[in-house]
């Protein structure tokens, strides 16, 4: 087999893909991604169709499809909390002082079934 090999630059992750990609609101985007994952899990766990999920969430099926496919731009963190509550999840937010070694603001969001 013949072919050229390419040099690839590799950098260590910061732990937040949105920081690594240069997003200006990286922590907010990471939070939304985590919340969307929990919405996805709740819908799958309850074996809801997108139409059924839309009725519960108060949104149209195409918007549920967007959520299920990782498109969160339309929804605020608060709205995602509301979706989780409607799906039977409790959302708990814990804010703690940063440790001296912490790189950025640290807010933990716990979603409980």
DSSP file (Angstrom, degrees, kcal/mol; ACC not computed):
  #  RESIDUE AA STRUCTURE BP1 BP2  ACC     N-H-->O    O-->H-N    N-H-->O    O-->H-N    TCO  KAPPA ALPHA  PHI   PSI    X-CA   Y-CA   Z-CA
    1    1 A X              0   0    0      0, 0.0     2,-0.3     0, 0.0     0, 0.0   0.000 360.0 360.0 360.0 128.9    0.0    0.0    0.0
    2    2 A X        +     0   0    0      2,-0.0     2,-0.3     0, 0.0     0, 0.0  -0.817 360.0 118.0-113.1 155.0    1.4    3.4   -1.0
    3    3 A X        -     0   0    0     -2,-0.3     2,-0.4     2,-0.0     0, 0.0  -0.885  55.7 -88.4 164.7 166.0    0.4    6.7    0.2
    4    4 A X        -     0   0    0     -2,-0.3     2,-0.4     0, 0.0    -2,-0.0  -0.754  31.3-139.6 -97.8 143.3    1.5    9.8    2.0
    5    5 A X        -     0   0    0     -2,-0.4     2,-0.4     0, 0.0    -2,-0.0  -0.790  16.7-141.4 -97.9 147.9    1.2   10.2    5.7
    6    6 A X        -     0   0    0     -2,-0.4     2,-0.3     2,-0.0     0, 0.0  -0.857  14.1-119.5-109.9 143.2    0.1   13.6    7.1
    7    7 A X        -     0   0    0     -2,-0.4     2,-0.5     2,-0.0     0, 0.0  -0.627  30.3-158.5 -75.5 136.9    1.4   15.3   10.2
    8    8 A X        -     0   0    0     -2,-0.3     2,-0.4     2,-0.0    -1,-0.0  -0.975  10.5-137.7-122.3 128.5   -1.3   15.8   12.7
    9    9 A X        -     0   0    0     -2,-0.5     2,-0.4     2,-0.0    -2,-0.0  -0.714  23.3-169.0 -82.8 132.5   -1.2   18.4   15.5
   10   10 A X        -     0   0    0     -2,-0.4     2,-0.3     2,-0.0    -2,-0.0  -0.980   6.1-177.2-124.6 133.8   -2.5   17.0   18.7
   11   11 A X        -     0   0    0     -2,-0.4     2,-0.2     0, 0.0    -2,-0.0  -0.957  32.9-104.7-128.6 151.9   -3.3   19.1   21.8
   12   12 A X        -     0   0    0     -2,-0.3     2,-0.1     1,-0.1    -2,-0.0  -0.506  41.9-113.2 -72.9 139.1   -4.5   18.1   25.2
   13   13 A X        -     0   0    0     -2,-0.2    -1,-0.1     1,-0.1     4,-0.1  -0.399   6.5-141.7 -72.6 148.2   -8.1   18.8   25.9
   14   14 A X        -     0   0    0      2,-0.3    -1,-0.1    -2,-0.1    89,-0.1   0.600  51.3-105.0 -79.2 -12.6   -9.1   21.3   28.5
   15   15 A X  S    S+     0   0    0      1,-0.0     2,-0.4     2,-0.0     3,-0.1   0.263 104.4  81.4 100.6  -9.3  -12.0   19.0   29.4
   16   16 A X    >>  -     0   0    0      1,-0.1     4,-2.1     2,-0.0     3,-0.9  -0.938  63.6-160.2-131.0 108.8  -14.5   21.3   27.7
   17   17 A X  H 3> S+     0   0    0     -2,-0.4     4,-1.9     1,-0.3     6,-0.1   0.814  92.7  59.0 -58.1 -32.0  -14.8   20.8   23.9
   18   18 A X  H 34>S+     0   0    0      2,-0.2     5,-2.6     1,-0.2     4,-0.3   0.842 106.1  47.4 -70.3 -32.8  -16.4   24.2   23.5
   19   19 A X  H X45S+     0   0    0     -3,-0.9     3,-1.4     3,-0.2    -2,-0.2   0.930 111.0  52.3 -66.6 -46.4  -13.3   25.9   25.1
   20   20 A X  H 3<5S+     0   0    0     -4,-2.1    -2,-0.2     1,-0.3    -1,-0.2   0.828 110.1  48.5 -59.7 -33.3  -11.1   23.8   22.8
   21   21 A X  T 3<5S-     0   0    0     -4,-1.9    -1,-0.3    -5,-0.2    -2,-0.2   0.489 118.2-111.7 -88.0  -3.4  -13.0   24.9   19.8
   22   22 A X  T < 5 +     0   0    0     -3,-1.4    -3,-0.2    -4,-0.3    -2,-0.1   0.693  51.9 168.9  86.6  19.3  -12.9   28.6   20.8
   23   23 A X    > < -     0   0    0     -5,-2.6     3,-0.8    -6,-0.1    -1,-0.2  -0.422  34.2-140.2 -64.7 139.4  -16.5   29.2   21.7
   24   24 A X  T 3  S+     0   0    0      1,-0.3     2,-0.2     2,-0.1     3,-0.2   0.825 102.8  36.8 -71.9 -30.8  -17.0   32.6   23.5
   25   25 A X  T 3> S+     0   0    0      1,-0.2     4,-2.3     2,-0.1    -1,-0.3  -0.459  76.8 151.8-114.9  56.8  -19.6   31.1   25.9
   26   26 A X  H <>  +     0   0    0     -3,-0.8     4,-2.4     1,-0.2    -8,-0.2   0.873  68.9  49.0 -60.8 -42.4  -18.0   27.7   26.2
   27   27 A X  H  > S+     0   0    0      1,-0.2     4,-2.2     2,-0.2    -1,-0.2   0.893 111.9  49.5 -68.1 -37.5  -19.3   27.0   29.7
   28   28 A X  H  > S+     0   0    0      2,-0.2     4,-2.4     1,-0.2    -1,-0.2   0.899 111.6  49.1 -64.8 -40.8  -22.8   27.9   28.8
   29   29 A X  H  X S+     0   0    0     -4,-2.3     4,-2.3     2,-0.2    -2,-0.2   0.885 110.1  50.9 -66.6 -38.7  -22.7   25.7   25.7
   30   30 A X  H  X S+     0   0    0     -4,-2.4     4,-2.2    -5,-0.2    -2,-0.2   0.919 110.1  50.2 -64.3 -42.3  -21.3   22.8   27.7
   31   31 A X  H  X S+     0   0    0     -4,-2.2     4,-2.4     1,-0.2    -2,-0.2   0.930 110.8  48.9 -60.8 -46.5  -24.1   23.2   30.2
   32   32 A X  H  X S+     0   0    0     -4,-2.4     4,-2.8     1,-0.2    -1,-0.2   0.898 109.8  52.6 -61.1 -39.9  -26.7   23.2   27.4
   33   33 A X  H  X S+     0   0    0     -4,-2.3     4,-2.0     2,-0.2    -1,-0.2   0.908 109.9  48.0 -63.3 -41.6  -25.2   20.1   25.9
   34   34 A X  H  X S+     0   0    0     -4,-2.2     4,-1.7     2,-0.2    -2,-0.2   0.910 113.1  48.0 -65.6 -41.8  -25.4   18.3   29.2
   35   35 A X  H  X S+     0   0    0     -4,-2.4     4,-2.1     1,-0.2    -2,-0.2   0.908 110.0  52.0 -65.8 -41.4  -29.0   19.3   29.7
   36   36 A X  H  X S+     0   0    0     -4,-2.8     4,-2.8     1,-0.2    -1,-0.2   0.881 106.3  54.9 -62.0 -37.7  -29.9   18.3   26.2
   37   37 A X  H  X S+     0   0    0     -4,-2.0     4,-2.6     1,-0.2    -1,-0.2   0.902 108.1  49.0 -61.8 -40.0  -28.4   14.9   26.8
   38   38 A X  H  X S+     0   0    0     -4,-1.7     4,-2.4     2,-0.2    -2,-0.2   0.878 109.8  50.9 -68.5 -36.9  -30.6   14.5   29.8
   39   39 A X  H  X S+     0   0    0     -4,-2.1     4,-2.3     2,-0.2    -2,-0.2   0.946 111.5  48.9 -61.4 -47.7  -33.7   15.5   27.8
   40   40 A X  H  X S+     0   0    0     -4,-2.8     4,-2.5     1,-0.2    -2,-0.2   0.931 111.9  48.3 -55.8 -49.0  -32.7   12.9   25.2
   41   41 A X  H  X S+     0   0    0     -4,-2.6     4,-3.1     1,-0.2    -1,-0.2   0.900 110.5  51.2 -61.4 -41.9  -32.2   10.2   27.8
   42   42 A X  H  X S+     0   0    0     -4,-2.4     4,-1.9     2,-0.2    -1,-0.2   0.906 111.4  47.3 -63.9 -41.7  -35.6   11.0   29.5
   43   43 A X  H  <>S+     0   0    0     -4,-2.3     5,-2.1     2,-0.2     4,-0.4   0.925 115.8  44.7 -65.4 -44.6  -37.4   10.8   26.2
   44   44 A X  H ><5S+     0   0    0     -4,-2.5     3,-1.1    -5,-0.2    -2,-0.2   0.912 111.0  53.8 -66.2 -42.4  -35.7    7.5   25.3
   45   45 A X  H 3<5S+     0   0    0     -4,-3.1    -1,-0.2     1,-0.3    -2,-0.2   0.879 111.9  44.3 -60.7 -38.7  -36.2    6.0   28.8
   46   46 A X  T 3<5S-     0   0    0     -4,-1.9    -1,-0.3    -5,-0.2    -2,-0.2   0.483 107.7-129.7 -84.5  -2.2  -39.9    6.7   28.6
   47   47 A X  T < 5 +     0   0    0     -3,-1.1     2,-0.2    -4,-0.4    -3,-0.2   0.880  46.7 169.2  55.1  42.9  -40.0    5.3   25.0
   48   48 A X      < -     0   0    0     -5,-2.1    -1,-0.2    -6,-0.1     2,-0.1  -0.586  33.8-127.8 -84.0 144.4  -41.8    8.4   23.8
   49   49 A X     >  -     0   0    0     -2,-0.2     4,-2.7     1,-0.1     5,-0.2  -0.438  32.1-107.2 -75.7 166.3  -42.4    9.2   20.2
   50   50 A X  H  > S+     0   0    0      2,-0.2     4,-2.3     1,-0.2     5,-0.1   0.857 122.6  53.0 -64.9 -33.4  -41.3   12.7   19.1
   51   51 A X  H  > S+     0   0    0      2,-0.2     4,-2.0     1,-0.2    -1,-0.2   0.938 110.8  46.0 -65.7 -46.7  -44.9   13.7   18.8
   52   52 A X  H  > S+     0   0    0      1,-0.2     4,-2.0     2,-0.2    -2,-0.2   0.920 113.0  49.7 -61.3 -44.4  -45.6   12.5   22.3
   53   53 A X  H  X S+     0   0    0     -4,-2.7     4,-2.8     1,-0.2     5,-0.2   0.904 108.7  53.6 -61.4 -41.2  -42.5   14.2   23.6
   54   54 A X  H  X>S+     0   0    0     -4,-2.3     5,-1.9     1,-0.2     4,-1.8   0.884 106.8  51.5 -61.0 -39.6  -43.6   17.4   21.9
   55   55 A X  H  <5S+     0   0    0     -4,-2.0    -1,-0.2     2,-0.2    -2,-0.2   0.912 113.0  45.1 -63.9 -42.0  -47.0   17.3   23.6
   56   56 A X  H  <5S+     0   0    0     -4,-2.0    -2,-0.2     1,-0.2    -1,-0.2   0.898 119.6  40.8 -66.5 -41.7  -45.4   16.9   27.0
   57   57 A X  H  <5S-     0   0    0     -4,-2.8    -2,-0.2     2,-0.2    -1,-0.2   0.641 107.8-121.9 -84.2 -15.5  -42.8   19.7   26.3
   58   58 A X  T  <5S+     0   0    0     -4,-1.8     2,-0.3     1,-0.3    -3,-0.2   0.804  74.5 110.7  77.3  29.9  -45.3   22.0   24.5
   59   59 A X  S   <S-     0   0    0     -5,-1.9    -1,-0.3    -6,-0.2    -2,-0.2  -0.906  72.3 -95.1-132.1 161.3  -43.3   22.2   21.3
   60   60 A X    >>  -     0   0    0     -2,-0.3     4,-1.6    -3,-0.1     3,-1.1  -0.356  37.7-108.5 -74.5 154.9  -43.8   20.8   17.8
   61   61 A X  H 3> S+     0   0    0      1,-0.3     4,-2.5     2,-0.2     5,-0.2   0.854 116.9  58.3 -53.2 -41.6  -42.3   17.5   16.7
   62   62 A X  H 3> S+     0   0    0      1,-0.2     4,-1.7     2,-0.2    -1,-0.3   0.848 105.8  50.8 -61.4 -29.6  -39.7   19.1   14.4
   63   63 A X  H <> S+     0   0    0     -3,-1.1     4,-2.1     2,-0.2    -1,-0.2   0.855 108.0  51.8 -73.7 -34.4  -38.3   21.0   17.4
   64   64 A X  H  X S+     0   0    0     -4,-1.6     4,-2.8     2,-0.2     5,-0.2   0.921 107.2  53.9 -63.6 -42.8  -38.2   17.7   19.4
   65   65 A X  H  X S+     0   0    0     -4,-2.5     4,-1.3     1,-0.2    -2,-0.2   0.909 106.9  51.6 -56.8 -43.0  -36.2   16.2   16.4
   66   66 A X  H  <>S+     0   0    0     -4,-1.7     5,-3.1     1,-0.2     3,-0.3   0.920 110.5  47.8 -60.4 -44.5  -33.8   19.1   16.7
   67   67 A X  H ><5S+     0   0    0     -4,-2.1     3,-1.7     1,-0.2    -2,-0.2   0.923 110.1  51.9 -60.7 -44.5  -33.3   18.5   20.4
   68   68 A X  H 3<5S+     0   0    0     -4,-2.8    -1,-0.2     1,-0.3    -2,-0.2   0.735 110.9  49.4 -66.7 -21.2  -32.8   14.8   19.8
   69   69 A X  T 3<5S-     0   0    0     -4,-1.3    -1,-0.3    -3,-0.3    -2,-0.2   0.163 123.2-100.2-105.6  17.1  -30.2   15.6   17.2
   70   70 A X  T < 5S+     0   0    0     -3,-1.7     2,-0.9     1,-0.2    -3,-0.2   0.678  75.3 138.0  81.6  18.4  -28.2   18.0   19.4
   71   71 A X      < +     0   0    0     -5,-3.1     3,-0.2    -6,-0.2    -1,-0.2  -0.815  11.1 150.5-100.8  99.5  -29.5   21.3   18.1
   72   72 A X    >   +     0   0    0     -2,-0.9     3,-2.4     1,-0.1    -1,-0.2   0.470  33.0 108.4-106.8  -4.4  -30.0   23.5   21.2
   73   73 A X  T 3  S+     0   0    0      1,-0.3    -1,-0.1     3,-0.0    -2,-0.0   0.744  77.9  55.8 -50.2 -29.2  -29.4   27.0   19.9
   74   74 A X  T 3  S+     0   0    0     -3,-0.2     2,-0.4     2,-0.0    -1,-0.3   0.725  99.5  69.8 -76.7 -22.7  -33.1   27.8   20.1
   75   75 A X    <   -     0   0    0     -3,-2.4     2,-0.1    -4,-0.0   -43,-0.0  -0.807  69.3-140.3-111.3 138.1  -33.5   27.0   23.8
   76   76 A X     >  -     0   0    0     -2,-0.4     4,-2.1     1,-0.1     5,-0.2  -0.361  33.7-106.1 -80.3 167.2  -32.1   28.7   26.9
   77   77 A X  H  > S+     0   0    0      1,-0.2     4,-2.1     2,-0.2     5,-0.2   0.912 122.8  54.3 -59.0 -43.0  -30.8   26.8   29.9
   78   78 A X  H  > S+     0   0    0      1,-0.2     4,-2.0     2,-0.2    -1,-0.2   0.896 107.3  49.1 -59.6 -41.7  -34.0   27.8   31.8
   79   79 A X  H  > S+     0   0    0      1,-0.2     4,-2.3     2,-0.2    -1,-0.2   0.886 108.7  52.9 -66.7 -38.6  -36.2   26.3   29.0
   80   80 A X  H  X S+     0   0    0     -4,-2.1     4,-2.2     2,-0.2    -1,-0.2   0.872 106.9  53.4 -64.5 -35.9  -34.2   23.1   29.1
   81   81 A X  H  X S+     0   0    0     -4,-2.1     4,-2.5     2,-0.2    -2,-0.2   0.928 108.1  50.7 -59.9 -44.7  -34.8   22.9   32.9
   82   82 A X  H  X S+     0   0    0     -4,-2.0     4,-2.5     1,-0.2    -2,-0.2   0.901 108.3  51.8 -60.6 -41.8  -38.5   23.3   32.1
   83   83 A X  H  X S+     0   0    0     -4,-2.3     4,-1.6     2,-0.2    -1,-0.2   0.929 110.1  49.0 -59.6 -45.3  -38.3   20.4   29.6
   84   84 A X  H  <>S+     0   0    0     -4,-2.2     5,-2.8     1,-0.2    -2,-0.2   0.908 110.7  49.9 -63.3 -41.7  -36.6   18.2   32.2
   85   85 A X  H ><5S+     0   0    0     -4,-2.5     3,-1.9     1,-0.2    -1,-0.2   0.925 109.2  51.8 -60.6 -44.4  -39.2   19.0   34.8
   86   86 A X  H 3<5S+     0   0    0     -4,-2.5    -1,-0.2     1,-0.3    -2,-0.2   0.798 107.1  54.3 -63.0 -28.2  -42.0   18.2   32.3
   87   87 A X  T 3<5S-     0   0    0     -4,-1.6    -1,-0.3    -5,-0.2    -2,-0.2   0.289 128.3 -97.9 -89.4   9.7  -40.3   14.9   31.6
   88   88 A X  T < 5S+     0   0    0     -3,-1.9     2,-0.4     1,-0.3    -3,-0.2   0.724  80.7 132.1  85.4  22.3  -40.3   14.0   35.4
   89   89 A X      < -     0   0    0     -5,-2.8     2,-0.4    -6,-0.2    -1,-0.3  -0.869  48.3-142.1-108.0 140.7  -36.8   15.1   36.2
   90   90 A X  E     -A  112   0A   0     22,-2.1    22,-2.7    -2,-0.4     2,-0.5  -0.841  16.2-152.2 -94.5 137.9  -35.7   17.2   39.1
   91   91 A X  E     -A  111   0A   0     -2,-0.4     2,-0.4    20,-0.2    20,-0.2  -0.951  10.8-171.7-114.5 128.4  -32.9   19.6   38.4
   92   92 A X  E     -A  110   0A   0     18,-3.0    18,-3.1    -2,-0.5     2,-0.5  -0.976   6.1-159.5-121.3 130.7  -30.5   20.7   41.2
   93   93 A X  E     -A  109   0A   0     -2,-0.4     2,-0.5    16,-0.2    16,-0.2  -0.939   6.6-170.7-111.5 129.1  -27.9   23.4   40.7
   94   94 A X  E     -A  108   0A   0     14,-2.8    14,-2.2    -2,-0.5     2,-0.5  -0.979   2.3-169.9-121.6 123.8  -25.0   23.6   43.1
   95   95 A X  E     +A  107   0A   0     -2,-0.5     2,-0.3    12,-0.2    12,-0.1  -0.961  13.8 174.1-114.1 125.9  -22.6   26.6   43.0
   96   96 A X        -     0   0    0     10,-0.9    10,-0.3    -2,-0.5     3,-0.1  -0.881  39.5 -88.7-127.5 157.0  -19.4   26.3   45.1
   97   97 A X        -     0   0    0     -2,-0.3     2,-0.1     1,-0.1    -1,-0.0  -0.388  52.8-107.0 -61.3 143.5  -16.3   28.4   45.5
   98   98 A X        -     0   0    0      1,-0.1     2,-0.2     2,-0.1    -1,-0.1  -0.440  27.9-122.6 -71.1 144.6  -13.7   27.6   43.0
   99   99 A X    >   -     0   0    0     -2,-0.1     3,-1.8     1,-0.1    -1,-0.1  -0.538  29.0-108.7 -78.5 156.0  -10.6   25.7   44.2
  100  100 A X  T 3  S+     0   0    0      1,-0.3    -1,-0.1    -2,-0.2    -2,-0.1   0.781 120.1  51.7 -57.4 -25.7   -7.3   27.4   43.5
  101  101 A X  T 3  S+     0   0    0      2,-0.0    -1,-0.3     0, 0.0     2,-0.2   0.538  82.1 114.6 -89.7  -5.5   -6.5   24.8   40.8
  102  102 A X    <   -     0   0    0     -3,-1.8     4,-0.1     1,-0.1    -4,-0.0  -0.445  54.3-154.9 -69.5 135.8   -9.8   25.3   38.9
  103  103 A X        +     0   0    0     -2,-0.2     2,-0.2   -89,-0.1    -1,-0.1   0.823  69.8   1.8 -79.8 -33.1   -9.4   26.7   35.4
  104  104 A X  S    S-     0   0    0      1,-0.1    -1,-0.0   -77,-0.0    -2,-0.0  -0.797  99.8 -51.2-143.5-178.4  -12.8   28.3   35.1
  105  105 A X        -     0   0    0     -2,-0.2     2,-0.5     1,-0.1    -1,-0.1  -0.297  52.7-147.7 -59.2 145.1  -16.1   28.9   36.8
  106  106 A X        +     0   0    0    -10,-0.3   -10,-0.9    -4,-0.1     2,-0.5  -0.926  26.3 162.3-127.2 108.9  -17.5   25.7   38.2
  107  107 A X  E     -A   95   0A   0     -2,-0.5     2,-0.5   -12,-0.1   -12,-0.2  -0.993  22.9-151.7-123.1 127.7  -21.2   25.1   38.4
  108  108 A X  E     -A   94   0A   0    -14,-2.2   -14,-2.8    -2,-0.5     2,-0.5  -0.851   6.4-165.7-100.8 131.3  -22.5   21.6   38.9
  109  109 A X  E     -A   93   0A   0     -2,-0.5     2,-0.5   -16,-0.2   -16,-0.2  -0.976   5.4-166.7-115.7 122.5  -25.9   20.7   37.5
  110  110 A X  E     -A   92   0A   0    -18,-3.1   -18,-3.0    -2,-0.5     2,-0.5  -0.934   2.6-164.1-111.1 127.3  -27.4   17.4   38.8
  111  111 A X  E     -A   91   0A   0     -2,-0.5     2,-0.4   -20,-0.2   -20,-0.2  -0.954  10.4-166.2-112.1 123.1  -30.4   15.9   37.1
  112  112 A X  E      A   90   0A   0    -22,-2.7   -22,-2.1    -2,-0.5    -2,-0.0  -0.878 360.0 360.0-113.5 141.7  -32.2   13.2   39.1
  113  113 A X              0   0    0     -2,-0.4    -1,-0.1   -24,-0.2    -2,-0.0   0.460 360.0 360.0 -77.2 360.0  -34.8   10.8   37.8
